[in-house]
Amino acid sequence: MKVQLLLHSEQYAGTVLLGIYNSHGNAELARDVYLKEDETNDPESLQIVEVSMNEKPDWNFTNPSLQEYYKKSLVS
């Protein structure tokens, strides 16, 4: 099963998970609402990342924060 993560990234605070969605469209709607509610946010600070649930992680993706997330979740 694939899910979409809505992430907010800031240099000083790192990356925060804002939500998990079952489709890219729902994640885009949530991103739009988040931007509308807080107009000080930079659209570039929000990203939607697709990840697989119940499957081995794909270590070849390019988002280093998700690589760290997977490594930590496998250890615990």
DSSP file (Angstrom, degrees, kcal/mol; ACC not computed):
  #  RESIDUE AA STRUCTURE BP1 BP2  ACC     N-H-->O    O-->H-N    N-H-->O    O-->H-N    TCO  KAPPA ALPHA  PHI   PSI    X-CA   Y-CA   Z-CA
    1    1 A M              0   0    0      0, 0.0    52,-3.9     0, 0.0     2,-0.4   0.000 360.0 360.0 360.0 134.7    0.0    0.0    0.0
    2    2 A K  E     -A   52   0A   0     50,-0.2     2,-0.3    20,-0.1    50,-0.2  -0.847 360.0-177.6-104.2 139.5    1.3    3.4   -0.9
    3    3 A V  E     -A   51   0A   0     48,-2.7    48,-2.7    -2,-0.4     2,-0.5  -0.904  22.3-125.6-130.1 161.2    0.6    6.5    1.2
    4    4 A Q  E     -AB  50  21A   0     17,-3.2    17,-3.0    -2,-0.3     2,-0.5  -0.917  17.6-154.0-110.0 131.4    1.5   10.2    0.8
    5    5 A L  E     -AB  49  20A   0     44,-3.2    44,-2.4    -2,-0.5     2,-0.7  -0.887   5.4-149.4-103.3 133.5    3.3   12.1    3.5
    6    6 A L  E     -AB  48  19A   0     13,-2.6    12,-3.1    -2,-0.5    13,-1.1  -0.919  25.2-173.5-100.5 116.1    2.9   15.9    3.8
    7    7 A L  E     -AB  47  17A   0     40,-3.0    40,-2.4    -2,-0.7     2,-0.5  -0.874  19.5-156.6-116.3 142.3    6.1   17.3    5.2
    8    8 A H  E     -AB  46  16A   0      8,-2.5     8,-2.7    -2,-0.4     2,-0.4  -0.981  17.8-167.1-116.0 123.4    7.1   20.7    6.3
    9    9 A S  E     + B   0  15A   0     36,-2.9     2,-0.3    -2,-0.5     6,-0.2  -0.930  13.3 171.3-118.3 133.5   10.8   21.5    6.3
   10   10 A E  E  >  - B   0  14A   0      4,-2.5     4,-2.2    -2,-0.4     3,-0.2  -0.990  35.3-130.3-134.0 143.6   12.7   24.4    7.9
   11   11 A Q  T  4 S+     0   0    0     -2,-0.3    -1,-0.1     1,-0.2     4,-0.1   0.888 108.6  41.1 -60.3 -40.0   16.5   24.7    8.1
   12   12 A Y  T  4 S+     0   0    0      1,-0.2    -1,-0.2     2,-0.1    -3,-0.0   0.709 125.8  32.4 -83.7 -20.2   16.4   25.6   11.8
   13   13 A A  T  4 S-     0   0    0      1,-0.3    -2,-0.2    -3,-0.2     2,-0.2   0.509  95.2-138.8-116.6  -7.6   13.7   23.1   12.9
   14   14 A G  E  <  -B   10   0A   0     -4,-2.2    -4,-2.5     2,-0.0     2,-0.4  -0.521  49.2 -30.2  82.5-152.8   14.2   20.1   10.6
   15   15 A T  E     -B    9   0A   0     -6,-0.2     2,-0.4    -2,-0.2    -6,-0.2  -0.889  52.5-165.6-112.3 134.3   11.3   18.2    9.0
   16   16 A V  E     -B    8   0A   0     -8,-2.7    -8,-2.5    -2,-0.4     2,-0.6  -0.964  20.9-129.4-119.6 132.4    7.8   17.8   10.6
   17   17 A L  E     +B    7   0A   0     -2,-0.4   -10,-0.2   -10,-0.2     3,-0.1  -0.716  26.0 177.8 -79.9 118.5    5.2   15.3    9.5
   18   18 A L  E     -     0   0A   0    -12,-3.1     2,-0.3    -2,-0.6   -11,-0.2   0.763  59.1 -23.6 -93.2 -29.1    2.0   17.2    9.0
   19   19 A G  E     -B    6   0A   0    -13,-1.1   -13,-2.6     2,-0.0     2,-0.4  -0.976  45.3-128.1-175.6 161.0   -0.2   14.3    7.7
   20   20 A I  E     -B    5   0A   0     -2,-0.3     2,-0.3   -15,-0.2   -15,-0.2  -0.991  31.9-173.6-121.9 128.4   -0.5   10.9    6.1
   21   21 A Y  E     -B    4   0A   0    -17,-3.0   -17,-3.2    -2,-0.4    -2,-0.0  -0.896  30.9-137.5-128.8 152.5   -2.9   10.6    3.1
   22   22 A N  S    S+     0   0    0     -2,-0.3     2,-0.3   -19,-0.2   -20,-0.1   0.513  88.8  30.1 -87.8  -5.1   -4.2    7.7    1.0
   23   23 A S  S  > S-     0   0    0    -19,-0.1     4,-1.8     1,-0.1     5,-0.1  -0.991  74.4-122.2-149.1 157.2   -3.9    9.6   -2.3
   24   24 A H  H  > S+     0   0    0     -2,-0.3     4,-2.3     1,-0.2     5,-0.2   0.871 112.9  57.4 -64.5 -36.9   -1.8   12.3   -3.9
   25   25 A G  H  > S+     0   0    0      1,-0.2     4,-2.2     2,-0.2    -1,-0.2   0.904 105.9  48.3 -61.5 -43.0   -4.9   14.4   -4.5
   26   26 A N  H  > S+     0   0    0      1,-0.2     4,-2.2     2,-0.2    -1,-0.2   0.888 111.0  51.3 -65.5 -37.9   -5.8   14.4   -0.8
   27   27 A A  H  X S+     0   0    0     -4,-1.8     4,-2.3     2,-0.2    -2,-0.2   0.889 109.4  50.3 -65.5 -39.0   -2.3   15.4    0.2
   28   28 A E  H  X S+     0   0    0     -4,-2.3     4,-2.4     2,-0.2    -2,-0.2   0.902 109.6  50.9 -65.9 -40.6   -2.4   18.3   -2.3
   29   29 A L  H  X S+     0   0    0     -4,-2.2     4,-2.3     2,-0.2    -2,-0.2   0.918 111.0  48.5 -61.5 -43.0   -5.7   19.5   -0.9
   30   30 A A  H  X S+     0   0    0     -4,-2.2     4,-2.5     1,-0.2    -2,-0.2   0.903 110.6  51.1 -64.1 -40.8   -4.3   19.4    2.6
   31   31 A R  H  X S+     0   0    0     -4,-2.3     4,-2.4     2,-0.2    -2,-0.2   0.917 110.1  49.8 -61.3 -43.3   -1.2   21.3    1.4
   32   32 A D  H  X S+     0   0    0     -4,-2.4     4,-2.2     2,-0.2    -2,-0.2   0.899 111.6  47.8 -63.4 -41.3   -3.4   24.0   -0.1
   33   33 A V  H  X S+     0   0    0     -4,-2.3     4,-2.5     2,-0.2     5,-0.2   0.913 111.1  51.5 -65.2 -42.4   -5.5   24.3    3.1
   34   34 A Y  H  X S+     0   0    0     -4,-2.5     4,-1.8     1,-0.2    -2,-0.2   0.908 112.0  46.3 -61.1 -42.5   -2.3   24.6    5.1
   35   35 A L  H  < S+     0   0    0     -4,-2.4     6,-0.2     1,-0.2    -1,-0.2   0.877 113.0  50.0 -67.8 -37.3   -0.9   27.3    2.9
   36   36 A K  H  < S+     0   0    0     -4,-2.2     3,-0.4     1,-0.2    -2,-0.2   0.891 111.4  48.2 -68.1 -39.8   -4.3   29.2    2.9
   37   37 A E  H  < S+     0   0    0     -4,-2.5     2,-0.5     1,-0.3    -1,-0.2   0.855 122.9  31.7 -70.6 -35.5   -4.5   29.1    6.7
   38   38 A D    ><  -     0   0    0     -4,-1.8     3,-1.8    -5,-0.2    -1,-0.3  -0.813  66.6-178.9-127.2  90.5   -1.0   30.3    7.3
   39   39 A E  T 3  S+     0   0    0     -2,-0.5    -1,-0.1    -3,-0.4    -4,-0.1   0.553  74.8  73.5 -70.4  -7.3    0.1   32.6    4.5
   40   40 A T  T 3  S+     0   0    0      2,-0.1    -1,-0.3     0, 0.0     2,-0.2   0.632  75.5 103.4 -80.2 -11.7    3.5   33.1    6.0
   41   41 A N  S <  S-     0   0    0     -3,-1.8     3,-0.0    -6,-0.2    -3,-0.0  -0.468  73.3-129.6 -72.9 140.2    4.5   29.6    4.9
   42   42 A D    >   -     0   0    0     -2,-0.2     3,-2.3     1,-0.1     4,-0.4  -0.786  10.9-138.9 -84.8 124.8    6.7   29.2    1.8
   43   43 A P  G >  S+     0   0    0      0, 0.0     3,-1.1     0, 0.0    -1,-0.1   0.791 103.2  63.4 -55.7 -26.8    5.2   26.7   -0.6
   44   44 A E  G 3  S+     0   0    0      1,-0.2   -35,-0.0     3,-0.0    -3,-0.0   0.706  92.4  63.5 -70.9 -18.6    8.7   25.4   -1.2
   45   45 A S  G <  S+     0   0    0     -3,-2.3   -36,-2.9   -37,-0.1     2,-0.4   0.614  93.9  73.1 -81.4 -10.9    8.9   24.3    2.5
   46   46 A L  E <   +A    8   0A   0     -3,-1.1     2,-0.3    -4,-0.4   -38,-0.2  -0.874  62.0 173.8-104.9 134.8    6.0   21.8    2.0
   47   47 A Q  E     -A    7   0A   0    -40,-2.4   -40,-3.0    -2,-0.4     2,-0.5  -0.990  26.0-140.7-140.1 150.9    6.5   18.6    0.1
   48   48 A I  E     -A    6   0A   0     -2,-0.3     2,-0.4   -42,-0.2   -42,-0.2  -0.945  23.1-173.7-110.2 125.5    4.5   15.5   -0.7
   49   49 A V  E     -A    5   0A   0    -44,-2.4   -44,-3.2    -2,-0.5     2,-0.5  -0.974  16.7-140.3-124.2 130.6    6.4   12.3   -0.5
   50   50 A E  E     +A    4   0A   0     -2,-0.4     2,-0.3   -46,-0.2   -46,-0.2  -0.766  27.2 173.7 -90.2 131.0    5.1    8.8   -1.5
   51   51 A V  E     -A    3   0A   0    -48,-2.7   -48,-2.7    -2,-0.5     2,-0.4  -0.932  28.4-117.8-132.8 158.8    6.1    5.9    0.7
   52   52 A S  E     -A    2   0A   0     -2,-0.3     2,-0.3   -50,-0.2     3,-0.3  -0.790  20.3-151.3 -98.0 137.8    5.2    2.3    0.8
   53   53 A M  S    S+     0   0    0    -52,-3.9     3,-0.1    -2,-0.4     0, 0.0  -0.827  78.6  13.5-103.1 146.9    3.5    0.7    3.8
   54   54 A N  S    S+     0   0    0     -2,-0.3     2,-0.3     1,-0.2    -1,-0.2   0.729 109.0  96.4  63.5  23.3    4.0   -3.0    4.7
   55   55 A E  S    S-     0   0    0     -3,-0.3    -1,-0.2   -54,-0.1     3,-0.1  -0.928  87.7 -87.6-133.8 160.0    6.9   -3.3    2.3
   56   56 A K        -     0   0    0     -2,-0.3    -4,-0.1     1,-0.1    -3,-0.0  -0.437  58.1 -99.5 -63.5 142.2   10.7   -3.1    2.7
   57   57 A P        -     0   0    0      0, 0.0     2,-0.9     0, 0.0    -1,-0.1  -0.304  26.6-121.4 -65.7 148.3   11.8    0.5    2.4
   58   58 A D    >   -     0   0    0      1,-0.1     3,-1.2    -3,-0.1    -6,-0.0  -0.815  23.6-169.3 -89.7 105.8   13.3    1.7   -0.9
   59   59 A W  T 3  S+     0   0    0     -2,-0.9    -1,-0.1     1,-0.2     8,-0.0   0.494  75.8  72.0 -76.9  -1.9   16.8    2.9    0.1
   60   60 A N  T 3   +     0   0    0      2,-0.0    -1,-0.2     7,-0.0    -2,-0.0   0.420  68.8 112.1 -95.4   1.8   17.3    4.5   -3.3
   61   61 A F    <   -     0   0    0     -3,-1.2     6,-0.0     1,-0.1     0, 0.0  -0.311  69.0-128.2 -72.7 164.8   14.9    7.4   -2.8
   62   62 A T  S    S+     0   0    0      1,-0.0    -1,-0.1     4,-0.0    -3,-0.0   0.501  76.0  99.4 -97.4  -5.4   16.5   10.9   -2.6
   63   63 A N    >>  -     0   0    0      1,-0.2     4,-1.5     2,-0.1     3,-0.7  -0.727  51.7-166.6 -88.3 105.7   15.0   12.3    0.6
   64   64 A P  H 3> S+     0   0    0      0, 0.0     4,-2.1     0, 0.0    -1,-0.2   0.815  84.6  59.7 -62.7 -31.2   17.6   11.9    3.3
   65   65 A S  H 3> S+     0   0    0      1,-0.2     4,-2.0     2,-0.2     5,-0.1   0.872 105.3  49.2 -66.8 -33.9   15.2   12.6    6.2
   66   66 A L  H <> S+     0   0    0     -3,-0.7     4,-2.6     2,-0.2    -1,-0.2   0.856 106.7  55.7 -72.2 -33.1   13.0    9.7    5.1
   67   67 A Q  H  X S+     0   0    0     -4,-1.5     4,-2.3     2,-0.2    -2,-0.2   0.932 109.9  46.2 -60.8 -44.2   16.1    7.4    5.0
   68   68 A E  H  X S+     0   0    0     -4,-2.1     4,-2.5     2,-0.2    -2,-0.2   0.892 110.4  54.1 -63.4 -39.7   16.8    8.4    8.6
   69   69 A Y  H  X S+     0   0    0     -4,-2.0     4,-2.3     1,-0.2    -2,-0.2   0.938 110.7  45.3 -60.2 -47.6   13.1    7.8    9.5
   70   70 A Y  H  X S+     0   0    0     -4,-2.6     4,-1.9     2,-0.2    -2,-0.2   0.918 112.1  51.6 -63.6 -43.0   13.2    4.3    8.1
   71   71 A K  H  X S+     0   0    0     -4,-2.3     4,-1.3     1,-0.2    -1,-0.2   0.921 112.6  45.6 -60.9 -43.4   16.5    3.5    9.8
   72   72 A K  H  X S+     0   0    0     -4,-2.5     4,-1.6     1,-0.2    -1,-0.2   0.886 111.8  51.3 -66.9 -39.0   15.2    4.6   13.2
   73   73 A S  H  < S+     0   0    0     -4,-2.3    -1,-0.2     1,-0.2    -2,-0.2   0.801 108.4  52.0 -71.8 -27.5   11.9    2.8   12.8
   74   74 A L  H  < S+     0   0    0     -4,-1.9    -1,-0.2    -5,-0.2    -2,-0.2   0.806 107.8  52.4 -75.5 -29.1   13.6   -0.5   11.9
   75   75 A V  H  <        0   0    0     -4,-1.3    -2,-0.2     1,-0.2    -1,-0.2   0.885 360.0 360.0 -73.4 -39.5   15.8   -0.3   15.0
   76   76 A S     <        0   0    0     -4,-1.6    -1,-0.2     0, 0.0    -2,-0.2   0.474 360.0 360.0 -82.8 360.0   13.0    0.2   17.4
